[in-house]
Amino acid sequence: MHMFYDTGYFMGGMHALWWLFWLALIGVIIVYGWGRPSERRRQPRETPHEALRRRLASGEITPDQYEERKALLDRDSGGKP
């Protein structure tokens, strides 16, 4: 007497489950990506000095505030802009 019935349904079902597993795995990889291509295309972050210049140019801060904050940044970074 056979313990497992070899009618083809059981083995065919297991085969189909493996195909579904691999398709789902590939789908997850495609959806979430291998390191997010959108992150690779993202522009580099602006430096504190660039942010300060942008704020001065847009009128958010006065030239006096710019000079004070730039001096603090230069002091903290060792003079490197």
QUIDA-V325541 format. One record per residue. N is the residue number from 1. PHI is phi as a letter, one per 40 degrees, with the letter a starting at -180 (999 if undefined). Layout:
# QUIDA-V325541
n=N phi=PHI
n=N phi=PHI
This chain:
# QUIDA-V325541
n=1 phi=999
n=2 phi=c
n=3 phi=c
n=4 phi=b
n=5 phi=c
n=6 phi=c
n=7 phi=c
n=8 phi=g
n=9 phi=c
n=10 phi=c
n=11 phi=c
n=12 phi=c
n=13 phi=c
n=14 phi=c
n=15 phi=c
n=16 phi=c
n=17 phi=c
n=18 phi=c
n=19 phi=c
n=20 phi=c
n=21 phi=c
n=22 phi=c
n=23 phi=c
n=24 phi=c
n=25 phi=c
n=26 phi=c
n=27 phi=c
n=28 phi=c
n=29 phi=c
n=30 phi=c
n=31 phi=c
n=32 phi=c
n=33 phi=g
n=34 phi=c
n=35 phi=h
n=36 phi=f
n=37 phi=d
n=38 phi=c
n=39 phi=c
n=40 phi=c
n=41 phi=c
n=42 phi=c
n=43 phi=c
n=44 phi=c
n=45 phi=c
n=46 phi=c
n=47 phi=c
n=48 phi=d
n=49 phi=c
n=50 phi=c
n=51 phi=c
n=52 phi=c
n=53 phi=c
n=54 phi=c
n=55 phi=c
n=56 phi=c
n=57 phi=c
n=58 phi=c
n=59 phi=g
n=60 phi=c
n=61 phi=b
n=62 phi=c
n=63 phi=d
n=64 phi=c
n=65 phi=c
n=66 phi=d
n=67 phi=c
n=68 phi=c
n=69 phi=c
n=70 phi=c
n=71 phi=c
n=72 phi=c
n=73 phi=c
n=74 phi=c
n=75 phi=c
n=76 phi=c
n=77 phi=c
n=78 phi=g
n=79 phi=g
n=80 phi=c
n=81 phi=c
